[in-house]
Amino acid sequence: MRVHRRRETGEKDVRFKVLFCGICHSDLHMIKNEWGISTYPLVPGHEIVGVVTEVGSKVTKFKTGDKVGVGCMVGSCGSCDSCTEGLENYCPKSIQTYGFKYYDDTITYGGYSDNMVCDEGFIIRMPDNLPLDAAAPLLCAGITVYSPLKYHGLDKPGMHIGVVGLGGLGHVAVKFAKAMGLKVTVISTSDSKRDEAINRLGADAFVVSRDQKQIKDAMRTLDGIINTVSATHSLLPLLGLLKPKGKLVMVGAPEKPLELPVMPLIFERKMVMGSMIGGIKETQEMVDMAGKHNITADIELISADYVNTAMERLEKADVRYRFVIDVANTLKPTPEL
C-alpha cells in the first residue's frame, strides 16, 4: 500500500484537518474512468469540510481553528475572462480538486483523506450554525443548483420552477428554491417520492413524468426547470411544462447525447442550457444563504471502511440523499511501507 502525502503548506495555503467528505456521483464516474479522464492512483472527494490547522505566512482570510471547506476546484489561471468575472469554474485551465495536475506537476488528491492543503482563494468559510457533516454536500450539490437559479433569474419570489429528479441534487434544489420564495413542482418518473417531496421537503406540487394526464395538466406553468437527471430521458415533456420564454437548465450529465426537440424552442422561445457548479464568490454566497436559512443536505453518515459498499448503493440510487464519510473518526492511519 502506498502513502500519498500532501504538499508542504505554502505561503498562500491553508491546511486543514478533514472532518467529513461527501460522496458525489461524479466520484463514482471518476473511480471507474467513465469520463475517460481519470488518472490513478485516484483519491476522490470534492465536498470537503474541516478545521484549519495551519496557514501560510501570506494568508489573510483564515486562521487556525476556522471551519472551512473545499469544493470542486483548487486552482485556476486567474486572468481569463471567466476568472476575471469570478467564474473560475469555467476557466479552461481550472484545476479540479482531485485527479488533475497542479502547478508543481503533482496530481491533486481529494477529501477521502485525513488532511487537505489548498490555496486560500479556493477555501470556503463554513457557517458556525450548520452541522459540518450535513453541510459538506453543499460544496458541490448546493452550488450546482444554486448557481443556475441565480444566473438565469429564476430566484424571484413567486416564480414557479420545476425540479426534475429528487436525489442528491434535487432535494437540495427544492430547499434553496423554497428559501428564495419560489413555488416548486418536483417532477419524477414515479409517484413513490410524492409524500417525501411535498410533506417533508416542502414542495408545492408533484408531477409524474410518465403520466400523460399529469403532464398535460401542468403544461406551460413553469418559469424554469432545474434538470438533475443523469440517465437518458426525453426532453419533450419537460419543454412542454415551460411557459413561453421558459428555461430548461441541465445540471445532470447523461453519458449519451439526448434528442433535442427544436420546434418548442422556436415557437415559444424556450431555452435549453447547461450549468456547472459556480465560482468561489458565488459558492460563498450560497453557503452563507444556507447558514441564514438553515439549509443542509439530508445525509447518511458512513465510516471510511464502508465506502466501497456506499459506491455500490450509490450506483443503484440507494441513498437518501447523500453519503458523507466520517473521516476524522473512522479513517485509520496507514503505516508507511
C-alpha positions in Angstrom: 0.0 0.0 0.0 1.3 3.4 -0.9 1.1 6.5 1.3 0.3 9.8 -0.5 1.5 13.0 1.2 0.1 16.5 0.7 2.5 19.2 -0.3 4.0 21.4 2.3 1.9 24.4 3.3 2.9 27.3 1.0 2.7 31.0 1.9 -0.8 31.4 0.5 -2.0 27.9 1.5 -4.4 26.8 4.2 -4.0 23.3 5.7 -7.0 21.8 7.5 -7.9 18.6 9.2 -10.6 16.8 7.2 -13.6 16.0 9.4 -16.2 15.0 6.8 -16.3 14.4 3.0 -19.4 13.9 0.9 -19.6 11.2 -1.8 -20.7 12.8 -5.1 -21.9 10.7 -8.1 -19.0 12.1 -10.1 -16.7 10.3 -7.7 -18.2 7.1 -8.9 -17.7 8.1 -12.6 -14.1 9.1 -11.9 -13.3 5.9 -10.0 -14.5 3.9 -13.0 -12.9 6.3 -15.5 -16.3 6.5 -17.2 -15.5 10.0 -18.5 -12.1 8.9 -19.8 -10.0 11.5 -17.8 -9.1 9.6 -14.6 -5.5 9.2 -13.5 -4.5 6.6 -10.9 -3.9 6.4 -8.1 -7.0 8.4 -7.5 -8.1 10.0 -4.2 -11.7 11.2 -4.8 -13.8 13.7 -2.8 -14.8 17.3 -3.5 -17.3 18.0 -0.7 -14.7 18.5 2.0 -15.1 20.2 5.4 -12.8 20.5 8.4 -10.9 22.8 10.8 -7.9 24.9 9.9 -4.6 23.6 11.5 -2.0 25.8 9.7 -1.9 28.8 7.5 0.8 30.2 5.3 2.7 33.4 6.0 0.7 35.5 3.5 -2.8 34.1 4.2 -5.1 36.9 5.3 -8.6 35.4 5.2 -8.3 32.4 7.6 -6.8 31.4 10.9 -6.2 28.3 12.9 -9.5 26.9 14.2 -11.7 28.2 11.5 -14.4 25.9 10.0 -13.7 25.7 6.3 -14.5 23.7 3.2 -13.2 22.9 -0.3 -15.5 22.1 -3.3 -14.7 21.0 -6.8 -11.8 23.4 -7.6 -8.4 24.2 -6.1 -6.9 26.4 -8.8 -7.5 28.4 -12.0 -5.4 30.8 -14.2 -6.7 33.9 -12.5 -6.5 36.1 -15.7 -9.0 34.8 -18.3 -12.4 36.4 -18.8 -14.1 33.7 -16.7 -11.7 34.2 -13.8 -12.0 38.0 -14.0 -15.8 37.6 -13.7 -15.5 35.4 -10.7 -16.4 32.3 -12.7 -13.3 30.2 -12.0 -15.4 27.1 -12.7 -15.4 28.0 -16.4 -11.7 28.7 -16.6 -10.1 26.5 -19.3 -7.2 26.0 -17.0 -9.1 25.3 -13.8 -7.6 22.7 -11.6 -10.1 20.2 -10.2 -9.8 19.1 -6.5 -8.7 15.6 -7.5 -7.1 13.8 -10.4 -5.7 16.9 -12.1 -2.2 18.2 -12.5 -1.3 21.0 -10.0 1.1 23.9 -10.6 4.0 21.9 -9.2 3.2 19.0 -11.6 1.9 16.8 -8.7 -1.6 15.3 -9.0 -4.3 16.7 -6.8 -5.9 14.4 -4.2 -9.4 14.8 -2.9 -11.1 14.6 0.5 -11.1 10.9 1.2 -8.1 11.7 3.3 -7.2 13.0 6.7 -5.9 16.5 5.7 -6.2 19.0 2.9 -3.9 21.8 1.6 -5.4 24.4 -0.6 -4.7 28.0 -1.8 -6.8 30.4 0.4 -8.5 31.7 -2.7 -10.3 28.4 -3.1 -11.3 27.9 0.5 -14.9 28.4 1.6 -15.7 29.6 5.1 -18.4 27.4 6.6 -21.2 28.9 8.8 -20.9 28.2 12.5 -24.6 27.3 12.9 -24.6 24.4 10.4 -23.5 20.8 11.2 -20.4 20.2 9.1 -21.4 16.7 8.1 -24.7 17.8 6.5 -23.2 21.0 5.1 -20.4 19.2 3.2 -22.6 18.3 0.2 -23.4 22.0 -0.3 -19.9 22.5 -1.8 -20.9 20.5 -4.9 -24.7 19.7 -4.8 -25.6 23.0 -3.3 -23.7 25.3 -5.7 -24.7 23.2 -8.7 -28.4 24.0 -8.2 -28.0 27.5 -6.6 -25.9 29.0 -9.4 -28.4 28.4 -12.3 -31.3 29.7 -10.2 -29.4 32.9 -9.6 -27.8 33.3 -13.0 -30.9 32.7 -15.0 -33.1 35.0 -12.8 -35.1 32.1 -11.5 -34.8 33.3 -7.9 -37.5 35.9 -7.8 -40.2 35.3 -5.1 -43.4 34.0 -6.6 -41.8 32.4 -9.6 -42.7 28.8 -10.3 -39.9 26.3 -11.0 -39.7 22.6 -11.6 -37.0 20.2 -10.2 -36.5 17.0 -12.2 -35.2 14.2 -10.0 -35.3 14.0 -6.3 -31.8 12.8 -5.5 -28.6 14.4 -4.1 -29.0 17.5 -6.3 -32.8 17.6 -6.5 -33.6 17.6 -2.8 -31.2 20.5 -2.2 -32.7 22.4 -5.1 -36.1 22.2 -3.5 -34.7 23.6 -0.2 -32.9 26.5 -1.9 -35.9 27.3 -4.1 -38.3 27.4 -1.2 -35.9 29.6 0.8 -35.9 32.0 -2.2 -39.7 32.2 -2.0 -40.4 30.2 -5.1 -43.3 27.8 -5.9 -41.7 24.4 -6.6 -43.0 21.4 -8.5 -41.0 18.2 -8.3 -41.0 16.1 -11.5 -40.2 12.4 -11.1 -40.7 9.1 -13.1 -42.8 7.5 -10.4 -45.2 8.5 -7.6 -43.0 6.9 -4.8 -41.4 10.2 -3.7 -44.6 12.4 -3.7 -45.1 12.3 0.1 -41.4 12.9 0.7 -41.3 15.9 -1.8 -44.4 17.7 -0.5 -44.7 16.8 3.2 -41.1 16.7 4.2 -39.1 18.9 1.7 -41.9 21.4 1.3 -42.5 21.2 -2.5 -45.8 22.7 -3.6 -46.7 20.1 -6.3 -45.6 16.8 -7.7 -45.8 15.6 -11.3 -45.1 12.0 -12.6 -43.4 12.5 -15.9 -44.8 9.2 -17.3 -48.4 10.2 -16.5 -49.7 11.9 -19.6 -52.7 13.5 -17.8 -50.4 15.0 -15.1 -48.1 16.3 -17.7 -51.0 17.8 -19.7 -52.5 19.5 -16.6 -49.1 21.1 -15.8 -48.4 22.4 -19.4 -47.0 25.9 -19.6 -46.9 26.5 -15.9 -43.2 26.7 -15.1 -40.9 29.7 -15.4 -37.9 27.4 -15.3 -36.7 23.8 -14.7 -33.6 22.5 -13.0 -33.0 19.1 -14.5 -30.8 17.0 -12.2 -31.3 13.6 -14.0 -28.2 11.9 -15.4 -30.0 9.0 -17.1 -31.1 9.1 -20.7 -34.6 10.6 -20.9 -36.9 12.6 -23.2 -36.8 16.4 -23.0 -40.0 16.9 -24.9 -42.4 16.5 -21.9 -40.2 18.9 -19.8 -40.2 21.6 -22.5 -44.0 21.3 -22.6 -44.1 22.2 -18.9 -42.4 25.5 -19.5 -44.1 28.8 -20.1 -43.1 30.7 -23.3 -39.6 32.0 -22.8 -39.1 29.4 -20.1 -35.6 27.9 -19.4 -34.6 24.3 -19.0 -31.3 24.1 -17.2 -29.3 20.8 -17.4 -27.2 20.0 -14.4 -27.2 16.2 -14.6 -24.9 14.7 -17.2 -26.2 11.7 -19.2 -23.5 9.6 -20.7 -25.2 9.5 -24.1 -26.4 12.5 -26.2 -30.1 13.4 -25.7 -32.5 14.2 -28.5 -33.4 17.9 -28.6 -36.8 18.9 -30.0 -36.3 22.2 -31.8 -39.9 23.2 -32.5 -40.8 24.2 -28.9 -37.7 26.3 -28.8 -38.6 28.2 -32.0 -42.4 28.6 -31.5 -42.3 29.6 -27.8 -38.8 31.0 -27.5 -37.8 28.4 -24.9 -34.2 27.8 -24.0 -32.1 24.8 -23.0 -28.8 25.4 -21.3 -26.3 23.8 -19.0 -24.6 24.9 -15.8 -21.6 23.6 -13.8 -21.1 24.3 -10.1 -20.2 28.0 -9.6 -17.3 30.4 -8.9 -15.8 30.8 -5.4 -17.6 34.1 -4.6 -20.9 32.6 -5.6 -20.2 29.4 -3.6 -19.5 31.5 -0.5 -22.8 33.4 -1.1 -24.6 30.0 -1.4 -23.1 28.7 1.8 -23.9 32.0 3.6 -27.5 31.7 2.5 -27.6 28.1 3.6 -26.5 29.3 7.1 -29.1 32.0 7.2 -31.9 29.6 6.2 -30.5 26.5 7.9 -30.2 24.6 4.7 -28.3 21.3 4.7 -28.3 18.1 2.8 -30.1 15.0 4.0 -27.3 12.6 4.6 -26.3 9.1 5.6 -23.1 9.3 7.7 -20.8 6.4 7.0 -17.4 5.1 8.2 -14.4 5.1 5.9 -14.4 1.3 5.6 -18.0 1.4 4.2 -17.0 3.5 1.1 -17.0 0.6 -1.3 -20.4 -0.6 -0.2 -21.7 3.0 -0.4 -20.4 3.2 -4.0 -22.4 0.1 -4.9 -25.5 1.5 -3.3 -25.0 4.9 -5.0 -24.9 3.2 -8.4 -28.4 1.8 -7.6 -29.6 5.2 -6.2 -30.0 3.6 -2.8 -29.3 6.6 -0.7 -31.4 9.5 0.8 -29.8 11.6 -0.3 -26.0 11.9 0.1 -23.4 9.7 1.7 -20.9 11.5 3.9 -17.8 9.9 5.2 -17.0 10.5 8.9 -13.3 10.9 8.0 -11.9 12.1 11.4 -13.4 9.4 13.4 -13.1 6.4 11.1 -10.2 6.8 8.7 -7.4 4.7 10.1 -3.8 5.9 9.7 -1.9 3.9 7.1 1.6 2.7 8.1 4.4 3.7 5.8 5.9 0.7 4.0 
